[in-house]
């Protein structure tokens, strides 16, 4: 999540009262031969439908019977699971060594979005390391300069952090990005423009925090190039949304949020 990020909902309902089956005065429910027959017919009908449904689902693509052309078959989701194994290498905690394919570019973009939205971006030394790992070598210097202008000591202090991005004692700083999906909008053999739809958490968890952890939705657009046997970022930008209607979940306590951040690790994202 970048430093430039920041959601009512009315619920109505009806209550239905269901009376108990059988005799409402406590007697045994009446069972007639006719109702038993109906029940048997219903059960047999359900079984027949289930068998037919299973047979239909398992019948495979038989070209000999094929009145339905392949173009009528539903296409896989753009970010559906492909079966390709995630990368096995990392630069410190940041995945690396992605495949030289559009799919590899999507995986790289998703993982780089996580790195760029991490708490490490609020400290100069760790931020420079992240940028060295995700940016194209020819764009590291300009990216470092741009990020230094965004992640200023004053910005850190506005979030309740110290100038160097440290949380006060007894507080937990939360900055996490979770990719929801990716989309390639342009690609050549050695370049790819990928949009990453994300959900993010940002804030300071603590009993007296004036900047509690909040959720946001945004899309990061990255242009990547294939260099040094990996996908790296040339440029990246961010816009708000798409954002769903907020739910009615009860906000967790600061203690619960702090424990969740400390106990739940992140993922390596693979297309």
Order of alpha helices (4+ residues) and beta strands (2+ residues): alpha-beta-beta-alpha-alpha-alpha-alpha-beta-beta-beta-beta-alpha
